[in-house]
Amino acid sequence: MANREGFTSGLILGATLGGIVGGVLGVVLSSRLSADNSESSNSLGDNKRNRNKGDRLTPENVETARLNLEDKISQLNQAIDDVRHQLGGVNGTISAEVHDSPSAEDI
């Protein structure tokens, strides 16, 4: 019986101390996060306002953006083709490049 009484008082004491420590940590961390969020939201708002003033949808801007996107797409397609070639092709076929590397038996 003495064990159970000690357990109950320890449980209550631990829950109380844990609640206090958790509450203090929660207040400190939330105040830091709210300060960081307010600073970042102010800077984001300024950037958005400045960007909207300078950027107008003109045919030249649209054409430049389209050309940049086409360049990026072609770079991605080239990278995908290179990886496919290195991995051995489509449908799991193995290319000759893969067989040229020394295997564990050769070493």
C-alpha positions in Angstrom: 0.0 0.0 0.0 2.8 2.4 0.7 4.1 2.0 -2.8 0.8 3.1 -4.3 0.6 6.2 -2.1 4.1 7.2 -3.2 3.2 6.6 -6.8 0.1 8.8 -6.6 1.9 11.7 -5.0 4.8 11.4 -7.4 2.4 11.4 -10.4 0.6 14.5 -9.2 3.9 16.3 -8.5 5.3 15.3 -11.9 2.2 16.4 -13.7 2.2 19.8 -11.9 5.9 20.4 -12.5 5.6 19.3 -16.1 2.6 21.6 -16.6 4.5 24.6 -15.2 7.7 23.9 -17.3 5.7 23.2 -20.4 3.6 26.4 -19.9 6.7 28.6 -19.5 8.4 27.0 -22.6 5.2 27.5 -24.6 5.0 31.2 -23.7 8.6 31.9 -24.4 8.6 30.0 -27.7 5.3 31.5 -28.9 6.5 35.0 -28.2 9.7 34.4 -30.2 7.7 32.9 -33.1 5.2 35.7 -33.2 8.0 38.3 -33.2 9.7 36.4 -36.1 6.4 36.1 -38.0 5.6 39.8 -37.6 9.0 40.8 -38.9 8.8 38.5 -41.9 5.3 39.5 -42.7 6.3 43.1 -42.8 9.2 42.4 -45.1 7.0 40.2 -47.3 4.4 42.9 -47.5 7.0 45.5 -48.5 8.4 43.3 -51.2 5.0 42.5 -52.6 4.1 46.2 -52.8 7.4 47.1 -54.5 7.1 44.3 -56.9 3.6 45.2 -57.9 4.6 48.8 -58.6 7.5 47.9 -60.9 6.1 44.8 -62.7 3.5 45.4 -65.3 2.2 42.7 -67.7 3.7 43.8 -70.9 4.2 41.6 -74.0 7.9 41.9 -73.6 7.8 40.6 -69.9 5.5 37.8 -70.9 7.8 36.8 -73.8 10.9 36.9 -71.6 9.2 34.8 -68.9 8.1 32.3 -71.6 11.6 32.0 -73.0 13.1 31.5 -69.5 10.6 28.8 -68.8 11.3 27.0 -72.1 15.0 27.1 -71.3 14.4 25.6 -67.8 12.2 22.9 -69.3 14.8 22.0 -71.9 17.4 21.8 -69.1 15.2 19.5 -67.1 14.5 17.3 -70.1 18.2 17.0 -70.8 18.9 16.1 -67.2 16.1 13.4 -67.2 17.5 12.0 -70.5 21.0 11.9 -69.0 19.8 10.0 -65.9 17.8 7.6 -68.0 20.9 6.9 -70.1 23.0 6.4 -67.0 20.5 4.1 -65.4 20.2 1.9 -68.4 17.3 2.9 -70.5 13.6 2.3 -70.5 11.8 -0.8 -69.4 14.6 -2.1 -67.2 17.0 -2.9 -70.0 20.7 -2.6 -69.1 23.0 -0.7 -71.4 26.6 -1.6 -72.1 27.9 1.2 -69.9 26.6 -0.5 -66.8 28.4 -3.8 -67.7 31.7 -2.0 -68.3 32.1 -1.2 -64.6 34.1 -3.9 -62.6 31.9 -6.2 -60.6 32.7 -7.6 -57.2 33.9 -10.9 -58.8 36.5 -9.0 -60.9 38.1 -7.4 -57.9 
